[in-house]
Amino acid sequence: MLRVLDEPWRELRWGKVQEDRQYVQEYKPAKDEIKYLRVLLYGPVGHGKSSLINSVSNVFRGRISNLALTATLSNKSFTTTYQTHKFIEGQGSSKTFYPVVFIDMMGLEEGDNRGVHENDIKLALQGHVKEGHKFNPVSLLTQHDPGYNPTPSADDKVHVLVCVISANSPQIKPSILQKMKNVRETASELGIPQIAIMTNIDGLCDEIEKDLKNVYMSKRLRKKMRDFSAAVGIPMNCIFPVKNYSHEINLKDDIDTLTLSALRTIIDFGDDFIEKI
C-alpha cells in the first residue's frame, strides 16, 4: 500500500523564503497602542514548544539561534515559568525587537496535580499572569498571588493561541485532550484566534524525512492531522506541520518554508484580532 498521494493535498510557497521572511520582518501591529502581537503556546509536555520558538527566532534573524532552552531527555516540563520571548532585530547597540513575541509556559500533563493547570492558561489568555510567574500544579494562581496581574492592558493580553503537538508522539491521553478543549473553548469565548502546529513531522514517516516537500503527500500525516482536528476541534486549515531545527547548524529553506507558512497565518490572524479590540 502506497503511503504517499499522487499529488499534494495542500499547496505551499516553496522557493519564497526571502519574500515570506520579509513579510514577517516588516509586520507592524494594526493599532499603535499595541507594541507586540502576543502569541501564547500551550500543549503537552515534550511536544516542541521551546524548539518551535527557536525555529521562529531563526526565521526572524536569518541564522541559527538559541533563544529558548530545550531538553531532550525529560518527560517533565522543562519550562516552569511564564516566559515571553522577543525576537532580536539588528546587532549591538542598534538592536531592537520585532513586534511579535512568543510566550512559553509549563506543559500540560495527565492528572490534576501535574503540569500547568488549564485555569492558569485561561488567566494567561486574559493577561493576568505576570512575566516570570512560576506555575505550581497543586496551587492555582489567584488574585492574591504576586504573579497575578490585576489590571492587564491590551498589550498584556494574548492575541493568538497556538497549540503545539508532536506528530511523532504516542496518542495523547484523553484527560490532556479535555484540558486542551477547555482552553480552546475559553479562547473562543474571548474571540482569540487559534491554530495548531504539529512538530516533528520528519519522525513520522520516511517520505517526509527524505524530503520535506513530501509533507502534503503523506497519507499518514494527513490522518494524524484529521484525527487531532476531530479530537480538539481545530479545523484542518488551521493546523500547520513543521520541522523544528535540531541537529542542523545552518538554515535550510525547506524547514523555514514550513515555519513561515505557520508564522504568516499567526500574524494575519493576530492582526485581525487586534483590529477588533
N, C-alpha and C positions, 0 to 999 in steps of 0.2 A: 504493500500500500504506500503510495506516494505521500510524503509528509509536507510537500510544498504545492502551492497552487500554480496554475498556468499563467496567471497574471496577478499583480498586487491588488489587494482589496482596499488600499488607501494610497494616495499619491503623496510623495514627499518632494521637497525642494532640493534635490541633490545638486551639488555644484554651486549653491548660492550662499555659501557660508559667509563670505565677506559682506554681502548685501544684508543678510539676516543679522549678522553681528552689528553692523552699522545701525540697523533698525532699533535694536535693544539698547545700544550705547547712546543713541540720540533721544531716547524717550524722556519726556518730562510729564509729571502728573497734570491732569486736566485742571486742577484748581491750585492756585498759588499758595493757599494755606496748608496744603498737604506737601510736606517736604519729601516723604518717602512713601512709595507704594509698598505696603507691608504684606508679606506672604508668609502664612503660618503652615509649617509642615507637621503632619502627625501620621502615626501609623504604628504597626507592631515593632517591637524591639528587633534590631539587626536587619532591617529591610532596606537600609541605604540612605537614610535621611541626610546624615552628615556627609557622606560621599557625594550625594547629589549637590549639596551646597558647594563642594569643591569643584565639581564639574561646571556648575554655573559660574563660579569665580573664574575658571579657566576661559570660558567663553567671553566674559567681560574683559578680562585682562589680556587675552590673546597669548597666554603662556600657561604652563603648568604651575599651579599654586596649591597651597595647603592651608586654606582659611579655617576649616573646621577639623578638629582632631577626630580620628576614627579608630575603631577597634575591630579586629577580625576574629578574635577567639573567645568572645563573650556572648552568653545568652541572656545577659542582663543589660539594661540600658546604660550605654556609655555616657550619654548626655543626661545630666540630672537637674540642670538649671534651665531657666528661661533665657536663651541666648539670641541676641539679634546680630546677624552677620551682615556687614556692609561690604560692598564691592569697590575696591580702590580704583580710581581713575588717575593716571599720571604717576609721577615718581617724585621722591624727595620733598622739598619744601612746597612744591606746586601741586602736590597730590590733593585730590578731593574724593568725593564718593558719588557713585551713580545713585540716582533717586529710586532704587529698588532694593529692598532689604528682605532677607530670608530669616525666619525665626525658627530655631531648632529647640526641641524640648524633649523631655523624657518620653520614651516609647510606651506603647500600650502592651500590657501583659495579661495573661489569663488570671482570673481571681480578683477579689475585691481589694486586697492589700498588697498588690504588686503593680509596678508601673504607674504611669501618670493616671490620675482619676479623670474620667470624662467630664466631670463638673469643673475641674481646673482648666480643661481645654475650652469649655464654654465661657469661662471668665476671661480667658486669654482672647477669645474672639471679640469680646466687648472692650478690650483694652484695660482690664482690671488687674493684670499681672505685671508687676514691676520687673525691670531688667535685672537679671541675676538671681531672681527668686529661686530657691531650691525646693523642688517638689518633694512632698512626703506622701507616699502611697497610703499611709494609715491615718493621715491628718489632712483633711481638705483645706484649701485656702479659704479664709474668712475675712470679712471686712475689718477684723481686729488685728490681723497679722501685718507685720511690717512690709511684707511683699505684696500687699494689696493696694492697688491704685484706686482711690475712691472717686476721683474726678478725671476720667480719661478724656483726652482731647480727640478730635477727629484723626489726628496724626498718630495716636496710640492704638487705634482700633485696627483690626485686621481687614484687609481689602480683598484677599483671595485665600481660600483654604485649599491646601494641596494634600491629598492622601498619598503616601509613599508606600508601595508594596513591592516585594520581590517576586519576579516571575519564577525564580528558581528555588522556591521555598516550599515546604510541606503545606498542606491545606490549612488555611487559617482557622483557628478554633472558633466555634460558634459564639462563645462569650466575647471574644475580641471583635468579631464581626458586628455583634449587637452594640458594643461600645462605639464602633465606627459609625453605625447607622444613627445612633443617638446624637453624636456630634454633628453629623451631617444634617439631621433634622433641625438642630438649633441654628446652624449656619443658614439653612434655608429660611427659617423664620426671620432671621436678621437680614435676609436678602443678599448674603455674601456668596459670590460665585465660587464654584468648586470644580476642581479637576482631580484626576488621579494620575500618578506617574508610576509606571511599572519598571523597576530596575532589574539589573542582572539578566537581561534577555539573552545575552551570549551564552549563559549557562543552561538555558532552557532546551536548545536543540542545536545540533551540529551545523545545520544550514546557516543559522544566524552567526554562529561563532566563526565560520569560514568567511562569511561576507555579510556585513551589517545591512547591505542593500536588499538582502532577502527578508528583512524584518516583516514586511507586509505580504510575504509569500508563504509564511509559516502557518500551517493549519493549527499546530499546537499552540502557538502564541494567540491566534485568534480565539481559540476555545478558552484559553486562560483568561483573556480579557472579557469574553462574553460571560463566563462563569462569575467573575468578580463583579461585573456590571449588574448581573441578576441578583447577586447576594447583597450588595450595598446600595444599588440604585443610581449609581453614576452612569450616565449614558456612554455608549461606546465612543462617540465622537469627542468625549471629554477625558478619555484615557489615552495616555501617551507612553509608549515604550521607549526606554533609554538604556544606554550602556554607560555606567559611571567609569571614570578613569580609575585604574587600579595599579597595574604594573607598567603602564606607559610612561615614558619620560619626555615625550614630545606630543604636541597636539595632533589629532587626526580628524580630518574633515568629516568623515562619516559619523564619528562619535558626536562631534559638535552639531552636525545637521539634526540629529535626533534631539539633542538638548535644546537647540534653538527653536525647533518646532514647538516644544512644550513651553519654552520661555516666552515666545511671541504671543501665544494664547493666554498665558498668565497675565502678561502686560495688557493685552487688549481687554480681557475680562475685568481686570482690576481697574483699568481706567474708566470703563463703562460704569462700574460701581461708584467710583469717586465722583463722577459727574452727577450721580443721583443723590449723593449725600447732602 
